[in-house]
């Protein structure tokens, strides 16, 4: 299948989400991290004196910072607001930009996630408007990672809005939409990412530079990967059904994990999207210290020892390594469930929490939290 087929499918994908898109606005790559790397390289030139800085929420997806650091770009992590992850607090963003410039820095680009990976939250539209207003007011290019936007657990109760919809005509060329196809049902090992550039002179120049960089890296989806990506972006009924079934299943798992953590005394925003939640166990520091756990790395090691590779310390997402925060995957409940247990559309396999192996896995999670945190 040709590259143009992926591009055409991407145009349709965004049009169905209220973002009219022409083929000239679309850039594709074998994965979203590579696209982000090319975007960052294209927003140069970065001089040795003042390399263009990148701003990220804290916490942020684990793959957001490495491309910037590999290019020698300073990274500033900005605290997220109380309501959600995925975006910086707008006032903290303005203060971070001010301080960076006062120190001789050159902040150029802000990465946000309206459907956030580490925290499993979505960004309220009014808060997103404040963040976008602050960012474009400071002349920042906003890169919106929307990889997980189609995995909301409650399609009727959760609204996901793109910054590309939010920013007014005067700043429409200030937003690039980026999406990895991680959440779509691609075959094992397949990978692809798509970017939507602004339909403006600035967007066309940026797109040309990004394509030039990707071409130099020979980075373009082709063969079976391109075919799988095009089909997933076209969203035929079977793709939509599988995605809906996955969202329902992982939503039930996430809600059960959220209950388990909060009942044990952890702080945790209710997950609305994706396959993760982010728990803060700081209030149980004294109890965790009795188990030799005093920071994020030790917390990760202890939970991995008990549950397997489903807990990742907050230090891997740009959070304070001294903090006791952890991202937990919903797969901790599904690891022992055979694939045949949920083969069809949403609801066909029965209640997710009654799938084979899930009650036992949830019991193990609760038992571990009771042991570690002293919960009843």
N, C-alpha and C positions, 0 to 999 in steps of 0.2 A: 504494500500500500504506500502511496506517495505521501511526502511531507504535506502537500496541499490538502490531503484528506483530513489529517489531524487539525490543520489550521481551520478548515471549513467547519469541522465538528466543534472546535473551540468557539468559533463565532456563534454557532447555534446555542451552545451551552450558555454563553453569557447573555445572549438575547433573551433566552427564557428566564433570566434572572433580572431583567430590566436594564441591561447594559448593552445598548446597540454597539456592535463591534464589526469592523471590516477586516478582511484578511491582512491588510497592511499593518494592523495594530497588534497582530499576534506573533509571538516568538515562542518556539518550542525547544525543549532540551530533554535529555534522558532523565532528568530529575530536577526538583525545585531547588535543592542546594546549589547545583551548577548554574541554574538561572540566576539565583541571587548573587553568586560570585561574579557572573558576567555583568549584572546590573551595577554592582559596586565598582567593578573595574571601569565600567563605562561612564560613571559619574565623576571620574577624575578630570584632568590629571591631578594626581595627588603629589604634591612636592614634599621633599624631605623636611622642609621647615613647617608646613602646615597641612598635613594630610587630612583629607576630609573625614570628619568623625561620623560615626554611626551611633544612633540612639536606639536603645532597646528597652522594653519593659523589663522589670525584675519581679518575677521570673519570666524567661522567654524560652521559646523552643530551643532545644539543644543544638540545632543546626544553624541558628541565626547568627551567632557570634563568630564561629570559625572562619567563614569566608572573609569577613572583615579583617580578622587578625592575620589571615594568610596574606592579605594585601598590605599589611602594615598600617591599617586604618585604626585609629583609636576607637574604643567602644565605651559608651557611657550607658550604664544601666540606671533606669529611672523607676522609682517605686510605683507599683500599680495602686489604684484606688481601692477602697474597701469593698465596693460593689462587685468587682470582677477582676480577672486578669486580662492579658492581651493588649492593653493600652496603658501608657503612663498616666499618672495623675496629671491633669493639664497644668496645674500651678507648679508642680514639681518639674514638669517638662520645661516650662518657661525659665525657671530658676536654673536648671541644668544648662540650658543653652546660654543663658546670661553668663554663668560662671565659666563655661568653656571658652566663650569668646573673650572674656576678660583676661583669661590666662593665655590668650594668643591662639586658641584653637579655632577650628572651622567646621562646626556641625553642619552636615549637608543632608542627611538622610535619616528617616525614622521608619522602623519596621514595626507594624502592628499586626495583631491577629484577632479579627472580629469573632472568630470561633477558635478559642485558645486551646492549644495542646496541653501545656503543663497543668492548667487549672480546670479544664473542662467547662469553662464558662463562656458566655456570650456577652458582648458589649451592648449595654442599653443605647438606643439611638441618640438620646439627648446627650449622654456622656461622650459618645463618639463625635458628635457635632462639636463639642467643646474642644476635644483633642485635635480634631482636624483644623478647626479655626486657629488654635494656638500654633500648630505646626506650619500651616501655609502662611500665617502671619509672620513667622520667623524665616520664611523662605526655604523650608525643608521639603524635600521630595518624600512623599509618603509611599511606602511599599506595603501593601496590604496582603498578608498571607491568608488566603481563604481556603486552604487545603481541606479544613474540616467543616466548612459551612453547611454541607449537605448531610451531616450526621446528627442533627438536632434530635433529641430524644422525644420531644413533644412538638410536632410540626405545627400544631394549632396554637400552642401557648408560648412559643419562642420565636421572636423576630430577629433575623440576622440581616443587617444592612451593611453594604459596602461603602467605604469612604468615597469610592468613585461615584456613588449615588448622592453622597452627602455634600461634596464640595461644589460650590457654585461655579457658574460659567467663567467668572474672572480667574478662577484658580483650577480649572478642569484639567490643566496639564501638569498638575502637581501630584497625581496619584497613579501608581502602577499597581495593577492587581496581579498577584502571583498565586498559583495553585499547583501543588503537587497532587498527583492522582492516587496518593496513598489510601484514601478513604474509598476509592472506587474499586469494584471487583476485578482487578487485573490478575492475570495468571501469576503464580509464584515466580519471583525473580524479575518480572517485568517492572519497568519504571518509566515515568514520564512527568514532565512539568510544563505548564503553559503560563505565559505572561501576557497581560493585556496592557499595551502602552497607550498613552493619551493620543487622541486624534488631533494633533496639533503639530506645529513646526518643531517644538521642543521634543514631543513624543516621537516624531519621525526620525529626528537626529539621534535620539537615544536608542531607538530600535535598530537603526543602521549600525551603530557602534556595538550594540549587544550581539547582533548577528555576526558581525565581523569577528568578535572575540570567540563566539561559539564555533564559527567555521574554522578558526585557527586551531581549536581544540578537537576538531572533528566530532563535535558534540551535537548530534541531531538524532531524534528517534527514527529508527528505520526497521524494516523487516517486521517480525512478529510483534515487537514492542510498539511500533507505530500502528499496526492493525488493532492491537488491544486498546491502545489509547484512544484511537478514533471511535471505536465502538463504545467505549465507556463514556466518552464525551457526548456521543449521540444519544445516549440514555434510552435505549429500547426498553420495552416493558420488563424484560427479565432482569435488566440491570437495576431498574428502579425498584423492583420487588425485592431483590437481594439487599439493596441498600436500605430499604425501609425495614426489612427484617433484622438486619444488623443493628440499626439504630434503636429499634425496640428492645432488642436483646441487651445491648450494651447499656442502654438507659436504665433498664431494670437492675443490671449488675451494679452500675454506678450509684444508683439510689440506695441499694442495700449496703454497699461499702460506706457511703456517706453516713448512713444511720449507725453502722458499726463504729466508725471513728468518732462521731460526735457523742454517741452514748458512752464512749470510753474517755471522754474529756478533751478530745482534740478539737481544734478550730478548723473548719473546712467549709469553703463556699459550696453551695449546692451545685453539682455538675449538671449542665444542660446540654452538652454536646460532646461527641467524641468518645474516647475509650479510657479516659484518665480522670483522676481527681487529685487534688493537692492538699495535703493535710499538714497542719502546724501543731506539733506536739510540745511546744515550748512550755506550756503550763505543767507538763509532767517531767520537767528536766530532772528534778531530784530523784524520782522513781527510775528514770532511764539511766541515771548515773550509777545506780546500784547494779545495773547490767553492763556497765562499762561503756555506755553510750553517752557521748558528750558533744557530738557535732554531727553534721549532715552525713559525712562519709561513714562514720560509725553506725549511724541509724540505718543507712542503706545496707551496710554489711550485715547487721543483725536481722533485718527483715528479709534479706535475700537468703540468709541461712535458714530462716524458718519457712519461707513461702516459695523460694525460687526467684527467678529473675524478673520479678514483677514490681519491684520497688526501686526507685532511683532517687538518690539524695538531691536536695535542692541546689547543692553546689554545682551540679551539672547544668543548671538552667540560669546561671548567673546570680543566684541567690547567695546570701551571706553563708559562707561555709561553716561558720560557727553556729548557725541556726539549726533547729531541729525540725526541718521541713522535708517532706518527701512526696514524690509523685507516685501514685499507685495505679497500676493498670487493671482494668476490668478483667483482663485475661487471667488474673489470679483465681477467679471463680470458674472460668471456662476451660482451664488447662486439661481437666480430666474428662471433658465432655466430648464424646465421639462426634465427628462431623456429620454423621448420618442422623444425629438427633435433631438437627435443624436444617433440613434440606430445602424447604420451600418458602413461600411468602410469609410475611409477618403474621404471627398468630397461629400458623398452621402446626407448629411443633408444640404448642401448649405454653403455659406460663414459663418464662425463662428461668425463674428461681426454682422450678421443679425439674429442670433438665437433669439428666444423670450426672452425678458428681458435684453439682452445684451446692446443694444443701451441706454436704460434707465440707466443701472448700470454704463456704461462708462460716461454718462452725469453727474451722481451723483458724480463720482470720480473727474471729471474736475471741477465741481462746488465747491466741498470741497477744492480742491487745490487752486482755485481762491480766496476763502474766507480766507484760512489760509496763503497763500503766497503772496497775492496781485496780482495774475496773472490775465490777461485780459480774 
